């Protein structure tokens, strides 16, 4: 069994310790370090090389958004960031996703939800808490009044089928659900997703979802 190595970055000791206890109780997850702020997180990621960082948004010295951007920006960066937020209307969630976070989770999530979130993100999948999807889409709508032209040009690199798959990714569908919707084999969908990420220069499904909304491939209307 492969063990997922986790670093917890939060300025509240009780949060760090609580999540550490919960995650270390899982047979396939190990908390290898705790960071008190963004700068500490950067240093520990460099030293410990975790698979996933649980990143609080609001921290002293260096906040979670900028820390996420610095961790995920370098070419070849493999660490995944799961943003933790106290409120489901956190105004910084959108910026965290744009900065490179693979998803976000409320701090009041259950132990099972927390562990599953870590597994999903470690596997390279996007994690957008289902109860927050509508609010997230509303936020995309608010901050993206019109498609960003430089990004929109890149959509032309996709085939019609790839564009269709991208729109379904942005709606939160899994590969299995996309396969069912388009009547395709799940492995075929997985191949489409890989080509989409490669053509657009994106690191994961979350960035693909952000790209889809920012370029107008998917519109919030109707959600």
FIFI-450225 format. One record per residue: x, y, z of N, C-alpha, C in turn; residue number from 0. Coordinates in pm, 1 decimal, m for minus. Example, Ala and Ser with C-alpha at 12.3 -4.5 7.8 and 13.67 -1.06 7.14 Angstrom:
2
ATOM 1319.0 m569.0 780.0 1230.0 m450.0 780.0 1320.0 m330.0 780.0 0
ATOM 1285.0 m225.0 708.0 1367.0 m106.0 714.0 1290.0 3.0 787.0 1
# end
This chain:
223
ATOM 83.6 m120.1 0.0 0.0 0.0 0.0 87.5 125.7 0.0 0
ATOM 58.2 216.4 m91.5 132.5 342.3 m97.7 79.0 439.9 6.7 1
ATOM 168.9 497.6 83.0 129.1 592.4 186.8 133.3 734.5 132.9 2
ATOM 25.9 809.2 153.1 18.3 949.3 110.6 78.6 1036.1 220.1 3
ATOM 181.3 1111.9 185.1 252.0 1196.2 282.3 190.7 1336.0 281.8 4
ATOM 150.0 1382.3 399.6 74.1 1506.5 411.0 143.8 1607.0 501.6 5
ATOM 142.6 1732.2 459.1 187.9 1844.3 542.1 66.7 1931.5 571.6 6
ATOM 49.1 1971.1 697.2 m62.9 2056.6 736.4 m11.6 2196.8 765.7 7
ATOM m63.4 2296.4 694.2 m22.0 2435.8 713.5 m140.6 2516.7 764.8 8
ATOM m134.1 2555.6 890.4 m241.5 2632.2 953.9 m183.3 2703.0 1074.6 9
ATOM m222.4 2828.0 1097.0 m165.6 2902.0 1209.4 m230.1 2867.1 1343.5 10
ATOM m334.1 2784.7 1341.6 m398.8 2743.6 1465.8 m352.2 2603.7 1506.2 11
ATOM m289.0 2597.2 1623.3 m233.4 2470.6 1669.1 m339.4 2361.9 1682.6 12
ATOM m458.7 2399.3 1731.6 m563.1 2298.9 1751.4 m607.7 2237.3 1618.6 13
ATOM m611.9 2318.8 1514.4 m649.5 2267.7 1382.6 m543.2 2170.4 1333.2 14
ATOM m417.4 2210.5 1343.0 m308.3 2123.9 1297.2 m309.1 1990.7 1371.3 15
ATOM m320.0 1997.9 1502.4 m315.0 1875.7 1581.6 m438.0 1787.9 1558.9 16
ATOM m554.0 1852.2 1546.2 m676.1 1775.4 1522.9 m671.8 1700.5 1391.6 17
ATOM m630.1 1768.9 1284.9 m621.9 1703.5 1154.2 m513.4 1595.6 1153.4 18
ATOM m407.1 1620.4 1227.0 m299.2 1521.1 1234.5 m350.4 1390.6 1294.6 19
ATOM m424.7 1402.4 1403.9 m480.2 1283.2 1469.3 m575.6 1209.7 1375.3 20
ATOM m663.0 1284.1 1309.3 m761.4 1223.2 1220.1 m694.7 1151.3 1102.6 21
ATOM m597.7 1216.8 1041.6 m535.7 1158.9 922.5 m441.2 1044.4 955.9 22
ATOM m371.6 1054.2 1068.7 m279.9 947.0 1105.8 m354.2 819.1 1145.7 23
ATOM m483.8 831.2 1166.9 m564.1 712.6 1199.0 m595.1 631.6 1073.0 24
ATOM m567.9 691.6 955.9 m593.1 622.5 829.1 m470.5 538.3 791.3 25
ATOM m491.7 415.8 745.2 m378.7 327.5 716.0 m291.4 370.9 598.7 26
ATOM m347.3 452.9 509.2 m273.2 491.7 389.1 m230.6 638.1 388.7 27
ATOM m243.6 706.6 502.9 m207.7 849.0 510.5 m116.3 873.0 630.7 28
ATOM m14.0 953.5 610.0 77.2 988.2 719.2 104.3 1138.5 717.8 29
ATOM 82.0 1204.4 830.1 116.0 1346.3 842.6 263.2 1353.7 878.6 30
ATOM 342.7 1410.8 789.5 487.7 1413.7 809.5 537.7 1547.3 862.3 31
ATOM 448.1 1647.7 872.0 491.8 1776.9 922.4 377.2 1874.1 939.0 32
ATOM 402.6 1978.7 1017.9 306.2 2085.4 1039.4 377.1 2219.2 1018.1 33
ATOM 308.0 2312.2 952.8 364.6 2444.9 927.9 272.5 2549.5 988.0 34
ATOM 331.4 2655.1 1043.2 253.4 2756.7 1113.6 210.2 2871.4 1022.6 35
ATOM 267.4 2879.8 902.2 227.6 2982.9 806.1 280.6 2945.8 668.9 36
ATOM 257.1 3033.3 571.2 296.4 3003.8 434.8 445.7 2988.7 414.9 37
ATOM 524.2 3073.9 476.9 669.7 3064.8 462.6 721.7 2934.4 521.7 38
ATOM 667.6 2898.5 635.7 705.8 2772.7 698.4 667.0 2655.8 608.5 39
ATOM 551.9 2666.0 543.4 506.7 2560.1 453.4 602.9 2543.6 335.9 40
ATOM 647.2 2654.3 277.1 741.6 2647.5 165.5 869.7 2576.3 206.6 41
ATOM 920.8 2612.6 323.9 1045.2 2552.3 372.0 1028.3 2402.7 397.6 42
ATOM 915.0 2365.5 456.2 894.6 2225.0 489.3 864.7 2139.4 366.4 43
ATOM 797.1 2196.4 268.6 774.0 2122.5 144.7 907.4 2092.8 77.9 44
ATOM 996.2 2190.2 78.7 1128.8 2172.6 18.8 1208.4 2064.8 92.3 45
ATOM 1189.8 2057.9 223.7 1266.3 1963.3 305.9 1204.4 1824.7 310.6 46
ATOM 1070.4 1818.3 318.1 1002.2 1691.4 341.3 940.7 1628.1 216.5 47
ATOM 918.1 1707.9 113.1 858.2 1659.7 m12.3 728.2 1582.2 9.4 48
ATOM 625.8 1646.3 68.0 497.2 1577.9 87.4 424.5 1560.8 m45.5 49
ATOM 325.8 1472.6 m45.1 242.2 1454.9 m164.0 130.8 1559.1 m167.7 50
ATOM 77.3 1590.6 m49.8 m35.2 1683.1 m38.1 m10.4 1780.6 76.0 51
ATOM m44.1 1907.4 52.3 m40.4 2008.8 158.0 m183.3 2052.2 186.7 52
ATOM m224.6 2041.2 312.2 m351.7 2099.6 355.2 m320.2 2243.2 391.7 53
ATOM m372.5 2338.4 316.3 m330.8 2477.8 326.7 m443.8 2569.3 372.7 54
ATOM m424.4 2632.1 488.0 m518.9 2733.5 532.9 m502.9 2856.8 445.0 55
ATOM m609.3 2932.2 426.4 m602.6 3050.6 340.9 m542.0 3169.1 414.1 56
ATOM m592.6 3196.6 533.9 m548.2 3314.6 608.0 m444.1 3276.6 712.9 57
ATOM m319.8 3316.6 686.0 m210.4 3291.1 779.2 m117.9 3411.4 782.6 58
ATOM m47.1 3434.4 894.1 45.2 3547.7 903.4 167.4 3528.3 813.8 59
ATOM 240.3 3637.2 793.9 362.3 3642.0 712.7 335.9 3612.3 565.0 60
ATOM 291.3 3491.5 535.3 259.0 3456.8 396.9 132.0 3373.5 397.4 61
ATOM 29.4 3422.2 327.6 m99.4 3353.7 326.3 m99.9 3231.0 237.0 62
ATOM m208.6 3155.5 244.7 m218.8 3030.9 171.6 m223.4 3044.9 21.1 63
ATOM m279.8 3154.9 m29.0 m290.4 3172.1 m174.4 m153.1 3190.7 m237.0 64
ATOM m75.3 3281.1 m181.5 58.0 3304.6 m237.3 147.7 3183.1 m216.2 65
ATOM 133.6 3118.2 m102.0 212.6 2997.2 m77.5 177.5 2889.1 m179.2 66
ATOM 49.3 2876.5 m210.0 5.1 2779.4 m310.3 63.4 2813.3 m446.3 67
ATOM 60.3 2940.2 m482.1 113.9 2983.0 m611.2 262.8 2949.0 m622.2 68
ATOM 337.1 2972.5 m517.1 480.9 2945.2 m519.9 510.6 2795.5 m523.5 69
ATOM 425.4 2717.0 m462.2 448.4 2572.5 m459.0 415.6 2505.3 m591.2 70
ATOM 313.2 2554.2 m658.9 265.3 2485.7 m779.3 317.8 2545.0 m909.1 71
ATOM 377.1 2664.0 m903.3 421.4 2731.9 m1025.3 542.7 2668.6 m1092.9 72
ATOM 642.9 2623.0 m1017.4 763.1 2570.6 m1082.9 732.8 2453.8 m1176.0 73
ATOM 801.5 2450.1 m1290.1 785.7 2339.6 m1383.0 822.7 2208.6 m1314.0 74
ATOM 738.3 2110.9 m1330.1 767.4 1982.1 m1269.5 720.8 1967.7 m1125.8 75
ATOM 657.4 2072.0 m1071.7 609.1 2064.7 m933.4 504.9 1954.0 m921.7 76
ATOM 519.7 1869.4 m821.7 429.6 1755.4 m807.1 340.7 1763.6 m683.9 77
ATOM 374.5 1850.0 m590.3 294.5 1858.9 m468.4 155.1 1911.6 m500.5 78
ATOM 54.6 1854.0 m437.5 m83.8 1897.0 m456.0 m127.9 1976.9 m332.8 79
ATOM m208.1 2079.1 m354.8 m254.6 2163.5 m245.6 m405.8 2152.2 m231.5 80
ATOM m447.9 2122.9 m110.4 m589.9 2118.2 m76.1 m616.6 2232.5 20.1 81
ATOM m691.8 2331.0 m24.5 m716.1 2450.6 54.7 m824.9 2425.5 159.3 82
ATOM m798.9 2469.9 279.6 m894.6 2458.1 389.3 m954.9 2594.1 417.1 83
ATOM m1085.1 2599.1 430.1 m1151.0 2725.7 457.0 m1259.3 2707.1 563.1 84
ATOM m1280.2 2809.7 642.9 m1378.2 2803.3 751.4 m1519.4 2827.3 700.6 85
ATOM m1531.9 2916.2 602.1 m1664.4 2955.3 553.9 m1684.1 2915.1 409.0 86
ATOM m1804.5 2868.0 376.7 m1829.4 2824.1 240.3 m1839.9 2939.4 142.1 87
ATOM m1843.9 3061.8 191.3 m1846.0 3178.3 102.5 m1712.5 3251.5 105.9 88
ATOM m1608.4 3180.5 143.1 m1475.5 3238.8 152.4 m1438.9 3308.1 20.7 89
ATOM m1415.8 3437.4 26.7 m1389.2 3515.0 m94.0 m1256.8 3478.4 m160.6 90
ATOM m1173.0 3404.8 m88.4 m1041.5 3372.5 m142.4 m1035.7 3237.0 m212.5 91
ATOM m1143.8 3159.6 m204.9 m1142.1 3026.1 m263.8 m1111.0 3031.2 m412.9 92
ATOM m1177.4 3121.3 m484.3 m1155.9 3132.2 m628.3 m1010.1 3161.6 m660.0 93
ATOM m950.0 3257.4 m588.3 m810.5 3292.8 m613.9 m717.6 3176.7 m579.7 94
ATOM m753.4 3099.2 m479.0 m671.1 2983.4 m443.0 m669.9 2881.2 m556.1 95
ATOM m785.4 2859.1 m617.8 m792.5 2765.3 m729.0 m713.1 2817.5 m848.2 96
ATOM m723.2 2944.8 m875.5 m645.3 3003.8 m984.6 m496.5 2996.4 m955.5 97
ATOM m461.2 2999.8 m827.1 m319.6 2996.0 m788.5 m260.6 2856.7 m805.7 98
ATOM m347.4 2755.8 m823.0 m295.5 2621.9 m846.0 m343.5 2515.8 m750.3 99
ATOM m432.0 2553.2 m657.2 m485.8 2453.7 m563.6 m566.5 2348.8 m639.4 100
ATOM m562.0 2225.8 m592.1 m635.8 2118.3 m657.9 m779.3 2107.6 m608.9 101
ATOM m812.6 2183.6 m506.4 m948.3 2180.8 m455.6 m956.1 2247.8 m320.5 102
ATOM m1075.2 2245.8 m263.0 m1089.5 2306.2 m130.9 m1192.8 2230.0 m50.1 103
ATOM m1181.6 2243.9 81.4 m1265.9 2168.7 172.4 m1294.2 2254.7 294.3 104
ATOM m1415.0 2244.4 346.0 m1448.8 2317.3 467.7 m1382.5 2252.0 588.4 105
ATOM m1344.1 2333.9 684.6 m1276.0 2282.0 802.7 m1366.7 2198.2 891.2 106
ATOM m1497.2 2208.8 872.2 m1588.5 2128.5 953.8 m1622.0 1995.3 886.7 107
ATOM m1544.6 1958.4 784.8 m1566.9 1829.7 718.0 m1543.8 1715.8 816.7 108
ATOM m1610.0 1605.1 793.8 m1594.8 1488.2 880.5 m1458.3 1423.8 856.9 109
ATOM m1419.6 1334.0 946.1 m1292.1 1263.7 932.5 m1287.6 1186.7 800.7 110
ATOM m1398.1 1122.3 765.2 m1403.2 1045.8 640.0 m1390.8 1137.4 519.0 111
ATOM m1458.0 1252.7 523.4 m1451.1 1348.4 412.1 m1309.5 1403.0 396.5 112
ATOM m1244.5 1430.5 509.0 m1108.2 1482.8 505.6 m1013.2 1381.0 444.0 113
ATOM m1020.5 1256.9 490.1 m932.3 1152.4 438.5 m956.5 1128.2 290.1 114
ATOM m1083.0 1124.1 250.8 m1114.4 1101.2 110.1 m1066.8 1217.5 23.8 115
ATOM m1077.0 1338.6 76.6 m1029.2 1456.1 2.6 m879.6 1445.2 m24.5 116
ATOM m805.3 1403.5 75.6 m660.7 1387.2 59.4 m631.4 1282.2 m47.4 117
ATOM m705.6 1172.3 m46.2 m683.9 1066.1 m144.6 m716.0 1113.6 m286.6 118
ATOM m825.9 1185.9 m300.1 m867.5 1235.0 m432.0 m763.1 1330.0 m489.7 119
ATOM m717.6 1423.7 m409.0 m619.5 1521.5 m455.6 m485.1 1454.9 m484.3 120
ATOM m445.8 1361.5 m399.5 m318.8 1290.8 m420.4 m320.1 1213.1 m551.1 121
ATOM m437.3 1165.0 m589.9 m450.9 1087.8 m713.5 m451.1 1176.3 m837.8 122
ATOM m451.4 1307.9 m817.1 m448.4 1399.8 m930.2 m583.7 1447.2 m977.1 123
ATOM m687.6 1415.4 m900.6 m821.5 1459.4 m937.7 m857.3 1590.3 m868.7 124
ATOM m957.4 1658.7 m922.7 m1004.0 1783.0 m862.6 m1097.0 1752.0 m746.5 125
ATOM m1097.2 1840.7 m649.9 m1190.8 1824.8 m538.9 m1261.5 1957.4 m515.2 126
ATOM m1387.3 1963.1 m552.9 m1469.7 2078.9 m524.2 m1587.2 2028.8 m442.0 127
ATOM m1589.2 2063.8 m314.4 m1694.5 2013.9 m225.8 m1830.5 2035.1 m290.1 128
ATOM m1910.4 1929.8 m304.7 m2038.8 1939.2 m376.4 m2128.8 2052.2 m327.5 129
ATOM m2133.3 2074.5 m195.5 m2223.6 2177.9 m144.9 m2173.0 2318.4 m174.7 130
ATOM m2052.9 2330.4 m230.0 m1999.2 2462.6 m260.8 m1998.2 2491.2 m410.8 131
ATOM m2032.5 2393.5 m491.7 m2018.5 2409.6 m635.5 m2098.0 2528.5 m689.6 132
ATOM m2223.6 2541.8 m648.3 m2306.0 2651.6 m699.3 m2248.1 2786.5 m659.7 133
ATOM m2200.0 2796.4 m536.9 m2142.0 2923.5 m492.1 m2013.4 2953.2 m569.1 134
ATOM m1935.7 2849.6 m595.9 m1812.1 2868.8 m670.9 m1842.7 2917.8 m811.5 135
ATOM m1941.2 2857.1 m875.9 m1979.8 2899.5 m1009.9 m2027.7 3044.4 m1009.4 136
ATOM m2101.8 3081.3 m905.4 m2146.9 3219.7 m893.7 m2027.7 3313.8 m882.8 137
ATOM m1924.4 3269.3 m812.3 m1804.7 3351.9 m798.4 m1732.7 3364.7 m931.6 138
ATOM m1725.1 3254.0 m1007.3 m1666.6 3262.1 m1141.3 m1741.0 3365.5 m1223.7 139
ATOM m1874.1 3363.3 m1214.0 m1957.0 3455.8 m1290.9 m1929.0 3600.0 m1251.5 140
ATOM m1910.8 3621.9 m1121.4 m1890.6 3758.6 m1071.8 m1756.6 3815.4 m1117.2 141
ATOM m1651.1 3736.2 m1107.7 m1517.9 3789.5 m1137.5 m1482.1 3778.3 m1284.9 142
ATOM m1558.3 3699.7 m1360.8 m1528.7 3681.8 m1501.9 m1644.4 3733.9 m1585.8 143
ATOM m1652.1 3864.7 m1600.7 m1763.7 3925.1 m1672.1 m1757.1 3897.1 m1821.7 144
ATOM m1635.1 3873.7 m1873.1 m1620.3 3840.7 m2014.5 m1501.0 3747.3 m2029.2 145
ATOM m1502.6 3657.8 m2129.0 m1393.4 3563.9 m2149.1 m1260.8 3635.1 m2168.9 146
ATOM m1155.1 3578.1 m2112.3 m1022.2 3637.6 m2126.7 m965.1 3596.2 m2261.4 147
ATOM m942.4 3694.3 m2348.2 m904.5 3667.8 m2486.2 m782.6 3577.7 m2503.2 148
ATOM m670.0 3604.6 m2433.4 m551.4 3519.5 m2452.4 m580.4 3372.7 m2421.5 149
ATOM m663.2 3348.9 m2321.1 m697.8 3212.1 m2286.0 m792.9 3152.3 m2389.1 150
ATOM m887.6 3233.7 m2434.0 m989.2 3183.5 m2527.4 m926.4 3133.0 m2656.2 151
ATOM m815.9 3194.2 m2698.5 m749.5 3150.7 m2820.7 m701.2 3006.5 m2809.8 152
ATOM m665.8 2965.9 m2686.9 m612.8 2831.0 m2666.8 m720.2 2723.6 m2680.0 153
ATOM m846.9 2762.6 m2666.7 m955.0 2665.0 m2680.9 m953.6 2605.6 m2821.4 154
ATOM m909.1 2684.8 m2918.3 m905.7 2637.9 m3056.7 m813.8 2519.6 m3078.7 155
ATOM m724.9 2492.8 m2985.3 m635.6 2378.1 m2997.1 m706.6 2246.5 m2966.8 156
ATOM m825.8 2256.4 m2906.9 m899.0 2136.1 m2868.3 m991.3 2089.0 m2980.2 157
ATOM m1009.5 1957.7 m2988.9 m1106.8 1903.4 m3082.1 m1246.7 1926.9 m3024.8 158
ATOM m1346.9 1901.7 m3107.5 m1485.0 1918.9 m3061.0 m1514.1 1828.5 m2940.9 159
ATOM m1467.6 1704.1 m2948.3 m1490.4 1610.0 m2838.8 m1417.0 1654.3 m2712.9 160
ATOM m1295.6 1701.5 m2727.4 m1217.8 1746.8 m2611.4 m1284.0 1867.3 m2545.5 161
ATOM m1338.6 1956.3 m2627.4 m1409.5 2072.3 m2572.8 m1533.0 2026.9 m2495.1 162
ATOM m1599.3 1925.5 m2548.0 m1717.2 1870.6 m2481.0 m1678.1 1810.2 m2346.0 163
ATOM m1568.9 1736.0 m2344.0 m1520.9 1675.5 m2219.7 m1480.0 1784.1 m2120.5 164
ATOM m1414.7 1888.2 m2170.1 m1373.7 1998.4 m2083.0 m1493.6 2062.7 m2015.2 165
ATOM m1601.2 2082.0 m2090.7 m1719.8 2144.7 m2032.5 m1779.9 2058.0 m1922.7 166
ATOM m1772.1 1926.8 m1937.9 m1826.7 1836.3 m1836.9 m1736.3 1829.3 m1713.9 167
ATOM m1605.4 1840.3 m1735.4 m1512.4 1849.1 m1621.9 m1548.2 1970.1 m1537.2 168
ATOM m1573.0 2082.4 m1605.3 m1604.7 2207.2 m1535.4 m1735.6 2198.9 m1458.5 169
ATOM m1822.5 2108.8 m1499.7 m1949.3 2090.4 m1429.8 m1936.4 1992.9 m1313.0 170
ATOM m1813.6 1943.0 m1292.1 m1788.1 1858.6 m1176.5 m1807.9 1710.0 m1198.2 171
ATOM m1821.8 1667.1 m1322.8 m1843.6 1525.1 m1348.9 m1712.2 1447.2 m1340.3 172
ATOM m1719.5 1325.1 m1289.9 m1604.4 1236.8 m1285.5 m1584.8 1172.6 m1422.6 173
ATOM m1472.3 1104.0 m1440.3 m1450.2 1035.0 m1567.8 m1560.2 934.5 m1596.0 174
ATOM m1602.2 863.5 m1492.1 m1707.7 764.9 m1509.6 m1838.6 828.3 m1553.1 175
ATOM m1871.8 940.8 m1492.2 m1995.6 1010.8 m1527.1 m1988.5 1069.6 m1667.7 176
ATOM m1870.0 1119.5 m1704.7 m1852.6 1172.4 m1840.5 m1866.9 1059.2 m1941.9 177
ATOM m1807.4 944.9 m1909.8 m1816.0 829.2 m1999.3 m1961.5 788.2 m2020.8 178
ATOM m2038.2 789.9 m1913.3 m2179.4 753.5 m1923.6 m2257.0 856.2 m2004.9 179
ATOM m2226.9 983.7 m1981.8 m2297.8 1090.7 m2052.6 m2269.4 1086.8 m2203.7 180
ATOM m2143.5 1058.9 m2239.5 m2104.1 1063.3 m2380.3 m2102.5 925.1 m2446.2 181
ATOM m2139.3 824.1 m2368.1 m2140.2 686.0 m2417.2 m2000.9 648.9 m2470.3 182
ATOM m1903.3 663.0 m2383.9 m1764.8 629.3 m2416.6 m1709.4 536.7 m2309.0 183
ATOM m1598.9 470.4 m2339.5 m1529.6 391.7 m2237.9 m1460.2 488.8 m2142.5 184
ATOM m1454.1 452.8 m2014.2 m1391.7 542.2 m1916.7 m1244.7 567.2 m1950.2 185
ATOM m1175.1 466.7 m2003.1 m1035.6 483.4 m2040.7 m1021.9 585.5 m2153.5 186
ATOM m1121.9 588.7 m2243.2 m1119.7 686.7 m2351.7 m1133.2 827.8 m2295.9 187
ATOM m1222.0 843.2 m2198.4 m1238.5 973.8 m2134.4 m1109.3 1015.1 m2066.1 188
ATOM m1046.5 920.0 m1997.9 m920.4 949.3 m1929.6 m815.0 998.1 m2028.3 189
ATOM m813.0 936.8 m2146.6 m718.7 979.8 m2250.2 m750.7 1121.2 m2298.1 190
ATOM m880.0 1151.3 m2315.0 m921.0 1286.4 m2355.6 m876.2 1388.9 m2250.9 191
ATOM m896.8 1355.5 m2124.4 m859.1 1447.1 m2017.3 m708.5 1473.2 m2020.6 192
ATOM m630.7 1368.8 m2039.5 m485.7 1385.4 m2046.9 m443.9 1476.1 m2162.0 193
ATOM m507.9 1459.0 m2278.7 m474.8 1544.1 m2393.3 m516.9 1688.8 m2369.8 194
ATOM m631.4 1707.2 m2304.3 m677.8 1843.4 m2274.0 m577.2 1914.3 m2184.6 195
ATOM m534.3 1848.2 m2079.8 m438.0 1909.1 m1988.0 m306.8 1938.7 m2059.9 196
ATOM m265.2 1845.6 m2145.3 m139.7 1865.0 m2217.3 m145.9 1980.5 m2315.8 197
ATOM m253.4 1988.6 m2393.0 m267.1 2094.2 m2493.1 m278.1 2232.6 m2429.2 198
ATOM m346.1 2239.2 m2314.8 m370.0 2368.5 m2251.6 m263.1 2405.2 m2149.7 199
ATOM m171.6 2312.9 m2124.6 m64.7 2340.4 m2028.0 m116.9 2352.7 m1885.6 200
ATOM m214.2 2268.2 m1851.5 m274.9 2272.2 m1718.1 m228.7 2152.6 m1636.8 201
ATOM m227.3 2168.2 m1503.2 m172.1 2061.6 m1419.3 m276.3 1961.3 m1370.9 202
ATOM m403.7 2000.7 m1363.9 m503.4 1905.8 m1314.4 m644.0 1949.0 m1355.8 203
ATOM m742.9 1871.7 m1311.6 m881.4 1896.0 m1350.9 m934.7 2027.0 m1294.3 204
ATOM m886.5 2065.0 m1177.4 m933.4 2190.3 m1118.8 m895.2 2308.3 m1206.2 205
ATOM m769.8 2310.9 m1250.9 m727.5 2419.0 m1339.8 m804.7 2413.8 m1471.7 206
ATOM m839.4 2293.8 m1514.4 m919.5 2280.6 m1636.6 m1057.4 2343.1 m1617.1 207
ATOM m1115.6 2321.6 m1498.9 m1246.9 2380.2 m1469.7 m1238.6 2532.3 m1468.1 208
ATOM m1134.9 2585.0 m1402.8 m1115.7 2730.0 m1399.7 m1101.9 2783.8 m1541.6 209
ATOM m1020.1 2717.0 m1622.7 m998.1 2757.5 m1761.3 m1130.5 2760.1 m1838.5 210
ATOM m1212.3 2658.6 m1818.3 m1338.9 2649.4 m1891.5 m1430.6 2766.8 m1862.5 211
ATOM m1436.9 2807.4 m1736.3 m1523.1 2920.2 m1701.1 m1462.5 3052.6 m1747.4 212
ATOM m1332.3 3065.4 m1737.1 m1268.3 3191.3 m1774.8 m1271.6 3216.8 m1925.0 213
ATOM m1279.7 3110.6 m2001.9 m1281.2 3127.1 m2147.2 m1421.9 3122.9 m2204.7 214
ATOM m1521.0 3095.7 m2121.5 m1657.6 3093.2 m2169.6 m1699.8 2960.3 m2229.9 215
ATOM m1614.8 2856.9 m2217.1 m1654.2 2724.2 m2264.5 m1778.6 2679.8 m2188.5 216
ATOM m1782.9 2715.1 m2061.1 m1899.6 2687.4 m1978.1 m1947.3 2818.7 m1919.1 217
ATOM m2076.3 2840.3 m1922.9 m2136.5 2960.6 m1866.6 m2212.2 2925.9 m1738.6 218
ATOM m2205.6 3011.4 m1637.8 m2278.1 2985.4 m1512.9 m2429.0 2986.6 m1527.6 219
ATOM m2481.3 3043.9 m1634.1 m2625.9 3055.9 m1651.3 m2693.8 2920.5 m1636.7 220
ATOM m2795.2 2917.9 m1551.2 m2871.2 2794.8 m1533.9 m2830.9 2713.7 m1414.0 221
ATOM m2719.9 2755.6 m1345.0 m2679.1 2684.0 m1225.6 m2733.2 2751.7 m1103.1 222
# end
